[in-house]
């Protein structure tokens, strides 16, 4: 197609090409309003806002047919379709873990070992790391862990602020590394190979990013143990039965399907196969052990289908919905030429003259995108992913490296930015909810919480070191294989 034909076929907006940024800007406003002002963390609400924006902004286009064709093209890309399918499948696995009450098993460990103070805070961080890695959801982990581990820890002498930071840190750890996390899937699915077809496989992405997360987690757990025990153990009858009520070792057996899923994902590099094996093995293990009942898999409750299979689908509908809304916005940017113009300017910028500069562009871009979206790292990765893809390709960075920088930096300072972070406000809401049931729980300020979310802080410095030093940097070699250096021709 000639340049003239491309121009004639291009989607045009009244007022010029950059008017196509208005839907994106409005989406940012909606995210901030929902997550920060209204404190509505529902993905359905975010989806509603996204599609409403697409409808309203159609009046800005000079051609309704081209406008909606651009949206359809964005939504129907192979990347988006694959990502949507993966999310529905992994949703089933995550809800299976929740139904099996795996969190109660960690409470049992803490109670049985007599962990108190800072040791319990460190244990809580490790437990939530495992829990979020098993379920693939940071927000789900927060809402699961807080009602159980937070009051329990305070009763055992943990510092309330540090304990809250430990739970948030653990939730983000799993969101970053879990094969079934939406951010892991999004970061991998948006990064394409240049020397073979396809995008970064999730197994390879997880295997190569684990070193960064584990180094940051190791530093964090030491600090949680050292600083997490300055609280005074609470005496009295209030909450005394809490540990006993939620202490059950049976849920720990569900770590078996978690390990199997991760092994299969890394070995086969196929998340669909890994989740299939994980769901089947998990169902069998759960039923045999008593952690699950047949009705927990599928059943009828009050005339409606219930169980983790339908729970998993319902839980992901909102996430898939916002995925399509963001894909529609990206379609508008692509078909109007705005995306190409932005990427061209970044590629030709002075900062992009070196590989370190290119990686710094990825760092700054994903962090700014995430902060603008209320730290909703999934949508931020989906929106900035295509830009990172093109910039990374310009330096032949391997898709694994690009995906790891995207997801990694989105899991750092944006998560704890106290002014706009949805995660910060979710934690504050969890603390407020616990205060309604337990009088011994004190207030926690956003700034205090941000300062004690150690894993996110140290992950930023670990990744920044990786960018500056080149630690873990790989280029795309023959047939897409990761290589340390490129051949000089």
C-alpha positions in Angstrom: 0.0 0.0 0.0 1.4 3.4 -1.0 1.8 6.3 1.5 -1.1 8.1 -0.3 -3.4 5.1 0.1 -2.3 4.7 3.8 -3.2 8.4 4.4 -6.6 8.0 2.7 -7.3 4.9 4.8 -6.2 6.5 8.1 -8.7 7.3 10.8 -9.0 11.1 11.2 -10.2 13.1 14.2 -11.6 16.6 14.2 -8.8 18.9 15.4 -6.0 16.7 14.2 -4.3 13.4 14.9 -3.5 14.0 18.5 -7.2 14.3 19.3 -7.1 10.5 19.3 -5.4 10.8 22.7 -8.6 12.2 24.3 -10.1 8.7 24.9 -6.9 7.6 26.6 -6.9 10.8 28.7 -10.5 10.3 29.7 -9.7 6.6 30.7 -7.0 7.9 33.0 -9.5 10.3 34.6 -12.0 7.5 35.0 -9.4 5.3 36.7 -8.4 8.0 39.2 -12.1 8.8 39.9 -12.9 5.2 40.6 -9.8 4.1 42.4 -8.9 7.2 44.3 -12.0 9.4 44.7 -14.9 7.0 44.8 -12.8 4.1 46.0 -14.6 1.7 43.7 -12.2 -1.1 42.8 -14.6 -3.1 40.6 -13.2 -4.1 37.2 -16.8 -4.0 35.9 -17.0 -0.3 36.8 -13.7 0.3 35.0 -15.0 -1.6 32.0 -18.2 0.5 32.0 -16.2 3.7 32.0 -14.0 2.5 29.2 -16.8 1.5 26.9 -18.7 4.7 27.7 -15.7 6.7 26.7 -15.5 4.8 23.4 -19.1 5.7 22.6 -18.8 9.4 23.7 -15.6 10.0 21.8 -17.0 8.7 18.5 -18.2 12.2 17.9 -14.6 13.3 17.6 -14.0 11.2 14.5 -14.7 12.4 11.0 -15.9 8.9 10.0 -18.0 6.7 12.3 -17.3 3.6 10.2 -13.5 4.0 10.3 -13.8 4.8 14.1 -15.6 1.6 15.0 -13.6 -0.5 12.5 -10.4 0.8 14.3 -11.9 -0.3 17.7 -12.8 -3.7 16.3 -9.4 -4.1 14.8 -7.8 -3.3 18.2 -10.0 -5.8 20.0 -9.7 -8.6 17.5 -5.9 -8.8 17.5 -4.4 -12.2 18.2 -2.7 -10.8 21.3 -5.9 -9.6 22.8 -7.9 -12.8 22.0 -5.2 -15.0 23.5 -4.9 -12.9 26.6 -8.7 -13.0 27.1 -8.8 -16.8 26.8 -5.8 -17.2 29.2 -7.5 -14.9 31.8 -10.7 -17.0 31.8 -8.7 -20.3 32.2 -6.4 -19.0 35.0 -9.5 -17.5 36.8 -10.7 -21.0 37.4 -7.4 -22.1 38.9 -7.2 -19.1 41.1 -10.7 -19.6 42.5 -10.0 -23.3 43.1 -7.2 -22.2 45.5 -9.6 -19.8 47.3 -12.3 -22.4 47.7 -9.7 -24.8 49.2 -8.9 -22.2 51.8 -5.2 -22.4 51.3 -4.8 -19.2 53.4 -6.0 -21.0 56.5 -3.1 -23.4 56.2 -0.6 -20.6 56.6 -2.4 -19.4 59.7 -2.1 -22.9 61.1 1.6 -22.9 60.5 2.1 -19.6 62.3 0.0 -20.7 65.2 1.7 -24.1 65.4 5.2 -22.7 65.4 4.3 -20.0 67.9 5.4 -17.2 65.7 5.1 -13.7 67.2 6.1 -10.1 66.6 8.6 -9.5 63.7 8.9 -13.2 63.0 5.2 -13.4 62.3 5.4 -10.3 60.1 8.2 -11.9 58.1 6.2 -15.2 58.0 3.1 -13.2 56.8 5.1 -11.7 53.9 6.2 -15.2 52.8 2.7 -16.6 53.2 1.1 -13.9 51.1 3.9 -14.3 48.5 2.9 -18.0 48.2 -0.8 -17.2 48.3 -0.7 -14.5 45.6 1.5 -16.8 43.4 -1.0 -19.6 43.8 -4.1 -17.4 43.1 -2.5 -15.0 40.6 -4.3 -12.0 42.0 -2.9 -9.2 44.2 -6.3 -7.7 45.0 -7.8 -11.1 45.8 -4.9 -11.8 48.1 -5.4 -8.6 49.9 -9.0 -9.2 50.5 -8.3 -12.8 51.5 -5.3 -12.3 53.7 -6.2 -9.1 55.6 -9.3 -10.4 57.5 -7.3 -13.4 58.7 -3.6 -12.5 59.0 -3.8 -8.9 60.0 -5.8 -9.1 63.2 -4.0 -12.3 64.1 -0.6 -10.7 63.7 -1.5 -7.7 65.8 -2.7 -10.1 68.5 0.7 -11.7 68.3 2.6 -8.5 68.7 3.3 -7.4 65.1 3.7 -3.8 64.3 0.4 -2.8 62.5 2.0 -0.6 59.9 4.8 -3.0 59.0 2.4 -5.9 58.9 0.2 -4.1 56.5 3.2 -3.4 54.3 4.2 -7.1 54.5 0.7 -8.2 53.2 0.8 -5.7 50.4 4.4 -6.6 49.5 3.5 -10.3 49.4 0.4 -9.6 47.2 2.5 -7.7 44.7 5.3 -10.4 44.7 2.8 -13.0 43.4 1.2 -10.5 41.0 4.6 -10.0 39.5 5.8 -13.7 39.2 2.7 -15.9 39.1 2.2 -17.6 35.7 -1.5 -17.0 36.1 -1.3 -13.3 37.0 -3.0 -10.9 34.6 0.1 -8.7 34.7 2.4 -11.6 33.8 0.2 -12.7 31.0 -0.2 -9.1 29.7 3.5 -8.3 29.8 4.4 -11.5 28.0 1.6 -11.3 25.4 2.5 -7.8 24.3 6.1 -8.5 23.5 6.7 -10.1 20.1 9.6 -11.9 18.6 11.3 -10.5 15.5 13.1 -13.6 14.4 10.2 -16.0 14.7 6.5 -15.8 15.0 4.7 -15.4 18.3 5.1 -13.6 21.6 7.1 -14.2 24.8 6.0 -17.5 26.4 4.8 -17.2 30.0 7.0 -20.0 31.3 10.2 -18.4 30.0 9.2 -15.0 31.3 8.5 -16.3 34.8 11.7 -18.3 34.9 13.8 -15.3 33.9 12.2 -12.7 36.1 12.2 -14.8 39.3 15.8 -13.7 40.2 14.9 -10.1 40.5 11.8 -10.7 42.6 13.6 -13.2 44.9 16.5 -10.8 45.6 14.1 -8.0 46.5 12.0 -10.4 48.6 15.1 -11.7 50.5 16.0 -8.1 51.5 12.4 -7.4 52.4 11.8 -10.4 54.6 14.9 -9.5 56.7 13.6 -6.0 57.2 10.1 -7.2 58.0 11.5 -9.5 60.7 13.7 -6.7 62.2 11.2 -3.9 62.1 7.9 -5.8 62.3 7.9 -6.7 66.0 7.6 -3.4 67.8 3.8 -3.9 68.4 2.5 -5.0 71.8 0.7 -8.3 71.9 -3.0 -7.8 72.7 -4.5 -9.6 75.6 -8.1 -10.2 76.5 -10.9 -12.1 75.0 -11.5 -9.9 71.9 -10.2 -11.7 68.9 -8.8 -14.5 71.0 -10.6 -17.2 68.9 -9.5 -15.7 65.6 -6.4 -17.8 65.2 -8.2 -21.0 66.1 -11.2 -20.2 63.8 -9.0 -19.8 60.7 -6.3 -22.4 61.6 -6.6 -25.5 59.3 -3.7 -27.3 57.8 -5.8 -29.1 55.2 -5.6 -26.2 52.7 -1.8 -26.6 52.5 -2.1 -29.7 50.4 -3.2 -27.4 47.5 0.4 -26.3 47.2 0.8 -29.5 45.2 -1.1 -28.3 42.1 0.5 -24.9 42.4 4.0 -26.5 42.1 2.8 -28.8 39.3 1.4 -25.8 37.4 4.6 -23.8 37.6 6.8 -26.8 36.6 4.6 -27.6 33.6 4.4 -23.9 32.6 8.2 -23.6 32.6 8.8 -26.9 31.0 6.2 -26.8 28.2 6.2 -23.0 27.8 2.4 -23.3 27.4 0.2 -21.7 30.0 -3.0 -23.4 28.7 -1.4 -26.9 29.2 -0.1 -25.9 32.6 -3.5 -24.6 33.8 -5.3 -27.6 32.4 -3.0 -30.0 34.4 -3.2 -27.7 37.4 -7.0 -27.6 37.5 -7.3 -31.4 37.0 -4.6 -32.3 39.6 -6.0 -29.7 42.0 -9.5 -31.0 41.7 -8.4 -34.5 42.4 -6.0 -33.6 45.3 -8.7 -31.3 46.8 -11.4 -34.0 46.7 -9.2 -36.8 48.0 -7.9 -34.6 50.9 -11.3 -33.1 51.8 -10.1 -29.5 51.0 -12.7 -29.5 48.3 -16.2 -31.0 48.0 -17.8 -31.9 44.6 -20.1 -28.8 45.0 -16.9 -26.6 45.3 -16.1 -27.6 41.7 -19.6 -27.3 40.2 -23.0 -27.4 41.8 -26.3 -25.6 42.1 -27.0 -23.0 44.8 -30.3 -21.3 45.1 -31.2 -22.3 41.5 -27.9 -21.0 40.0 -24.7 -22.6 39.0 -21.9 -22.4 41.6 -18.4 -23.6 42.3 -14.9 -22.5 41.4 -15.4 -23.0 37.7 -18.2 -20.5 37.4 -16.5 -18.3 40.1 -13.4 -18.2 38.0 -15.3 -17.0 34.9 -17.3 -14.4 36.9 -14.2 -13.1 38.6 -12.5 -12.5 35.2 -15.4 -10.9 33.3 -14.5 -7.5 34.5 -10.8 -7.9 33.8 -11.5 -9.2 30.3 -13.9 -6.3 29.8 -11.4 -3.6 30.6 -8.9 -5.5 28.4 -11.2 -5.0 25.4 -11.9 -1.4 26.4 -8.1 -0.7 26.5 -7.6 -2.6 23.3 -10.3 -0.4 21.6 -8.4 2.7 22.7 -5.2 1.3 21.4 -6.9 0.5 18.1 -7.8 4.2 17.8 -4.2 5.2 18.4 -2.9 2.8 15.9 -5.3 3.5 13.1 -5.0 7.3 13.5 -1.2 7.1 13.3 -0.7 8.6 16.7 0.9 5.4 18.1 3.5 5.4 15.3 4.2 9.1 15.8 4.8 8.6 19.5 7.0 5.5 19.0 9.0 7.2 16.2 9.8 10.2 18.5 10.9 7.9 21.3 13.0 5.7 19.0 14.7 8.8 17.5 15.2 10.4 21.0 18.7 10.9 22.4 17.8 8.6 25.3 17.2 5.7 22.9 20.7 5.9 21.5 22.0 3.3 23.9 20.5 0.0 25.2 20.5 1.4 28.8 18.6 4.5 27.5 16.0 2.3 25.8 15.5 0.3 29.0 15.2 3.6 31.0 12.4 4.7 28.5 10.6 1.4 29.3 11.1 2.0 33.0 9.8 5.6 32.9 7.0 4.9 30.5 5.4 2.0 32.4 5.8 3.7 35.7 4.2 7.0 34.5 1.4 4.9 32.8 0.7 3.0 36.0 0.6 6.0 38.2 -1.8 7.8 35.8 -4.1 4.8 35.9 -4.2 4.6 39.7 -1.5 1.9 39.8 -3.8 -0.4 37.8 -0.7 -2.2 36.5 -2.7 -4.6 34.2 -4.2 -1.8 32.1 -1.0 0.1 32.2 1.0 -2.8 30.8 -1.6 -3.4 28.1 -1.5 0.3 27.0 2.3 0.8 27.2 3.1 -2.7 26.1 3.0 -2.0 22.3 5.3 1.0 22.8 7.8 -1.1 24.8 7.5 -3.8 22.1 8.7 -1.4 19.3 11.3 0.4 21.4 12.8 -2.9 22.6 12.8 -4.3 19.1 14.8 -1.3 18.0 17.7 -2.6 20.2 16.9 -6.3 19.6 16.1 -6.8 23.3 14.7 -10.2 23.9 10.9 -10.3 24.6 11.6 -11.9 28.0 13.7 -8.8 29.0 11.1 -6.4 27.8 8.3 -8.2 29.6 10.3 -8.4 32.8 11.0 -4.7 32.8 7.4 -3.9 32.1 5.9 -6.0 34.8 8.7 -5.4 37.2 8.8 -1.7 37.3 4.9 -1.6 37.3 5.2 -3.5 40.5 7.5 -1.1 42.3 7.0 2.6 43.1 3.6 3.1 41.3 2.1 0.5 43.7 3.0 2.6 46.7 2.5 6.1 45.3 0.3 7.4 48.2 -1.7 10.0 46.3 -3.1 7.8 43.5 -2.3 4.1 44.2 -5.4 2.0 44.2 -3.4 -0.7 46.2 -2.7 1.8 49.0 -6.4 2.7 49.3 -7.5 -1.0 49.1 -5.2 -1.7 52.1 -6.5 1.3 54.0 -10.1 0.1 53.3 -9.1 -3.4 54.6 -7.7 -1.8 57.8 -10.8 0.3 58.2 -13.0 -2.8 57.7 -11.0 -4.7 60.4 -11.4 -1.8 62.8 -15.1 -2.3 62.7 -14.7 -5.8 64.1 -11.7 -5.3 66.4 -11.0 -2.3 68.6 -7.3 -3.0 69.0 -6.5 -2.2 65.4 -5.0 1.3 64.9 -5.2 3.7 62.0 -2.6 3.4 59.2 -1.8 6.4 57.0 -1.0 6.0 53.2 2.5 7.6 53.7 3.3 5.2 56.5 2.1 2.2 54.5 4.2 3.3 51.4 7.3 3.6 53.5 7.0 0.0 54.9 6.1 -1.8 51.7 9.6 -3.0 51.5 9.4 -5.5 48.6 8.1 -2.8 46.1 10.8 -0.4 47.2 13.7 -2.8 46.9 12.4 -4.4 43.7 12.7 -0.9 42.1 16.4 -0.7 43.1 17.1 -4.2 42.0 15.6 -3.6 38.6 17.4 -0.2 38.3 20.7 -2.0 39.0 19.8 -4.6 36.4 19.2 -1.8 33.8 22.4 0.1 34.6 24.7 -3.0 35.0 23.1 -5.1 32.3 22.3 -8.0 34.8 20.0 -10.4 33.1 19.9 -8.5 29.8 19.4 -10.8 26.9 19.1 -10.1 23.2 17.1 -12.0 20.6 19.3 -14.5 18.8 18.7 -16.9 16.0 15.2 -18.4 16.1 14.3 -16.1 19.0 16.7 -17.7 21.5 18.0 -15.4 24.3 21.7 -14.5 23.9 24.0 -12.3 25.9 25.6 -10.5 23.0 24.6 -9.8 19.4 26.7 -11.0 16.5 28.6 -8.2 14.8 28.1 -8.4 11.1 
